[in-house]
Every structure is written in C-alpha cells, then in structure tokens.
Amino acid sequence: MIFGALRDDEKEKRNKTIQDMFMACYSEDEIAKRVDVNKTTINRTIERLMQSSTKTKMHQSFSPQLYDI
C-alpha cells in the first residue's frame, strides 16, 4: 500500500504542475513536454480539474469587489 500512496503523491504533484502551468497560460504541448506525458493526458487532466473546481463552493460564494472611483 505504501507504493500506492507514493504513486498518488506523484500524481497529485503532477496534477498541481499541470494546473499551475495551465493557469499561467502555457499551451497543452508545453505542459505535456514539461511533465513528460502525452497531450491527451493533459487535456483529460485539465477537464477533470475544471469540473472539480466548478463543483466547489468557492466559486459559488465569490463576489467581486466593487470600487468607488
């Protein structure tokens, strides 16, 4: 089971790198080269991350600041 935990940690780290690079406007090709996986994997991971982020309450409670200029 320790091996599985290590693998999960590596996958979580990879997903964090993908998310950070995606948010920094790197292309899927650039991300794929950096994390050494194919572009399809990058696309699926981004889709999964976006779906999971839309399910969180963080977005539902967000209200932009209004400024009186």
For each residue, the residues with C-beta under 8 A, 3 or more apart:
1: 4 5
2: 5 6
3: 6 7
4: 1 7 8
5: 1 2 8 9
6: 2 3 9 10
7: 3 4 10 11
8: 4 5 11 12
9: 5 6 12 13
10: 6 7 13 14
11: 7 8 14 15
12: 8 9 15 16
13: 9 10 16 17
14: 10 11 17 18 35 37
15: 11 12 18 19 45 49
16: 12 13 19 20
17: 13 14 20 21 31 34 35
18: 14 15 21 22 31 35 42 45 46 49
19: 15 16 22 23 46 49
20: 16 17 23 24
21: 17 18 24 26 30 31 34
22: 18 19 25 26 31 46 49
23: 19 20
24: 20 21
25: 22
26: 21 22 30 31 34
27: 30 31
28: 31 32 39 42 43 46
29: 32 33 39
30: 21 26 27 33 34
31: 17 18 21 22 26 27 28 34 35 42
32: 28 29 35 36 37 38 39 41 42
33: 29 30 36
34: 17 21 26 30 31
35: 14 17 18 31 32 42
36: 32 33
37: 14 32 41 42
38: 32 41 42
39: 28 29 32 42 43
40: 43 44
41: 32 37 38 44 45
42: 18 28 31 32 35 37 38 39 45 46
43: 28 39 40 46 47
44: 40 41 47 48
45: 15 18 41 42 48 49
46: 18 19 22 28 42 43 49 50
47: 43 44 50 51
48: 44 45 51 52
49: 15 18 19 22 45 46 52 53
50: 46 47 53 54
51: 47 48 54 55
52: 48 49 55 56
53: 49 50 56 58 59
54: 50 51 59
55: 51 52
56: 52 53 59 60
57: 60 61
58: 53 61 62
59: 53 54 56 62
60: 56 57
61: 57 58
62: 58 59
63:
64:
65:
66:
67:
68:
69:
